[in-house]
Amino acid sequence: MSCSGSKWFNPAQVFAQFTTSSDKEGSNNSPTGRHGEKNNTEENKVNRREIQITESAEISLPPDKAKVSITCVNSKETVDDVKTSVNRRVDYILHTLKSYHIKENSYKINRILSRSENIYKYEVEIVVEFTDFLKCEEICNLLVEKLDNTVSVSSPVFFHSPSKLESQRCQACVSAVKNAKTKALQVVQMFNQILGPPITIKEDRYEEYVGPVGENIQGDSEKQDRQVQSYSDKITMATVTVCVKVFVVFEIKEKTKIHKRRK
């Protein structure tokens, strides 16, 4: 089920028992010893009043990083000539990155020299990771404009850092539990009762989607990349949505009993 297309509707399920015959019998026949403690525990479980809630939460997180590959390649008859030609362009690229305050640990450089008959081919690849998408766009446009066809700039690939994605997953679960508590509180207040501590918290369902149409995150990313053209569309298609559904049981307490204990 796509979380972006529809919302879950989860009615609250309430179980409450205000008077029981065992309450009266317990006052006359109170068991003692280990068996008595066990019976009391079982009796408390039977007589315990509770509210059962099923709730959900959905959180979307756009990508926080972009990766761009800049490749400089040329072929010459001598090694010195081909290296000089390529390195001149590489120096310009590195200078551009430095002028935009891109740190050295944000990019990697790979150099490959090959020979075919009497021709030397030299290829340098610079892989840059951006956290500022505006800088990414400006740098890519500048390099395409200023450099010749021996330099190619790839289209940016947007992705999430592992810590950001993991934080989103935890936040979705916590939000679902908060929603369950809010719903349970509103229900018990209608009956002049007090919401007690949680008895059971269970994650019923976890779903993760990428893009606006609810495509599964393990889908064919290459197919999506061919269909997406604009810069903003690529960001949208890389947005991850996490949906969590939880089942929570809360204890119900009477207001009158609470007031008596306080006196």
N, C-alpha and C positions, 0 to 999 in steps of 0.2 A: 504494500500500500504506500503510495507516495505521500510524504508528509507535506510537501509543498502544494499539492493539489487539493487536499482535504484535511480537516481537523478531526481528531478523535472526539467522540462524545461519550463520556464515561459517567453515568449516574452513580451517585453515592449509594452504597448498600449499608443499611443500618440494622444491627441486631441489638435490642435492648430488652431487659427483663427487670421490672421494678419491684415485684414481689414474688417470692417463691415459697413453696411449702417447706423446703429444707431449711429456710431461715428460722421458721418457728420451731421445727424439730431440733435444730442445732442448739437452741437455748436450753432445752430440757435434757437432751442426750449429747453431751459433749465428750467425744472420745479422748482418751489419754494415751500417753506413751508414743512409741515410734509409729505404730499403726494409726494412732490418732492424728499425728502430724501429717502423715501421708493422706489420710482421709480429708483433713482440713484443706490441704493443698489441692486435692482433686475437686473438693467442693467449691473452693474459691474459683477454680477454672470454670466450673459449670455455671456458677452464679455471676461470674464476671460479665459486666455489661461493656459492650464494645461497638465501635463503628468501623466498617470496612470501606476503604476508599480506593478507587482506581483513578489515577491521574497521569498526565503526560506533560512533557515539555519539549519544545523545539527551538534549537539555536543554530543560526547560520553564521559562518565565519568566512569572510573573503580571504584570499591568499595574502600572506605577508612578505613573500619573497618572489623574485623573478630572476631567471637565469638566462644569460645571453652569451652566445658563442661568436667570437670575432676571429675570422680566419684570414691570414695573409699568405699567399702562395705565389711563387714565381719560378721560372726556369731559365737558366743561363748556361753558358758553355764552361764557365769556371765557378769554383766554389766561392771565391771571394766576391765575384760579381753578384751572384745570386743572394748571398748573405747580406751584402751591403744594400741591395735593393729592398729586401724584405725587412731588414732591421730598421731602415729609415722609416718605414711605415709603422712598424711596431713601436718605435720611440714616440711617434706622434700620438698613437693610441694611448700609450701609458701616460704621456704628458696630459692628454685630455682627461683621463681618469683622475689624475692627481689634481687637476684644476677644479674638478667637481667634488674633491675631497673623498674620493673612493680609496679606502685603505688597502694596503698591499695584501692583507689576509682575506680580502674579499674577492680576489681573482687568482687564477692559476694559469701558468704558461706552459704549453707543450710545444717542443720543437722537433721536427722530423726532417732529416736530410736523406734524399735518395738519389740514385743515379740510374739512368737508362741510356745505354750506349755512351755517347759523349756529352750528354745533357744532364746537368744537376738540377734537381728539384728540391726546393726548400719551402717547408710549410710550417707556419707558426700559428698555433691556436691559443687564443686568450678567452678563458671562460670566466665570466664576471657574474657575481651574485649581487643583486640590488635589493635593498629594503625600501628605497624611495622610488616609486614607480614614475614620478615626474622626471627625476634625474635619468632614469633608464630610457625614457622616451626621448629626452633631449640629446643624450649622448649618442644613441643609435642614429637619430636623424642627422646629427652633425658629422658623424663618421661616414655615413652614406653620401652626404653632400660633398665633403672635402676630399675623400680618397677615391682612387680609380677602381676599375673592376678587378684588380688583383686582390682587393679586400672585400670580403663578404660578411655581412652582419645578419645573424639569424634572427628569426622572430622570437620574442621573449616567451619563455615557458614559466608560467606562474605555479607556485606550490606553497605548501605550508611548512613551517619549521615544526619538528616533532613536538617540542614543548608547547607551542600554541595549540596544536591539534589535541594533545592530551588534556590540556587545561579546559578546552571546549567540551570534551567528552564528560569530564568530571562535573563541569558547571551545568550541563544538561540534566544529569542525574540529580544533582542537588536542587535544581529548579523544579523538577517534577515532584520531589518530596515536599518542597515548600508549598507547591500548588495543592498537594493532597492535604497538608495541614490546614491551609486556609479554607478549603472546602469543608473539612471535618469540623472546624471551629464554627463556621456559619451554621451548620446543621445542628450541632448540639446546643448552640445558644438559642435556637428556636424553641427548644424544650426546657429552657432554664436549667441547663446542665453545664458542667465544666469538662473541658477536654483534658484527659489525662495523658500520661506518657505513651509513646508508641510501644506496641507489643510485637509487631512484625513489620519489617520493611523488606520488600522483595522487588527486584527489578524484573518485570514481566517481559519486556521487549526492548531491544536495542536495534536501531536502524541508522545507517549512514548513507547519505546521498551526495552526489556531486552535480553541480549545475542547477539551473532553474526548472528543469522538466522532470527532476527526480530520477535521473539516471543513476544506476548503482555505481559506487566509487571504483569497483573493479571492472568497469566497462571498458570498451575500446576507446582509449584516449586519442589514438591516432586518427580514428574516424571522426571524432569530435573536432580535432584540430583542423581537419580538412574542411569541415563545414563552417567553422568560425573564421571571420575575416577581420573584424574591427578589434581595436585594442581593448575597448571596454567589454566587448563580448567575451574575450579570452579570460578576463578577470571574473566575469559572471559565471562562465563555464567551469572555472576552477574553484568556485565557492562551495564549501562543504557544509551540509546541513545534517545535524545530529538530532535524532528523535529518540526519546526515552520514555517508556511507559512503566509506572511503578504501582505496586499494590501495597497499601499500608493499613495496618490495623491499630487503632487508638483505643485506649481505655476511656470509659465514660464515668465521671464522678458526679455525685449529687452536690448541689450548692449547700444544702442544709447540713450535710455531714462535714463539709469543709468548715462551716461556721462554728459548729460544735467543737471541733478540734482546736480552733483558735482561742476559745474561751478559757 
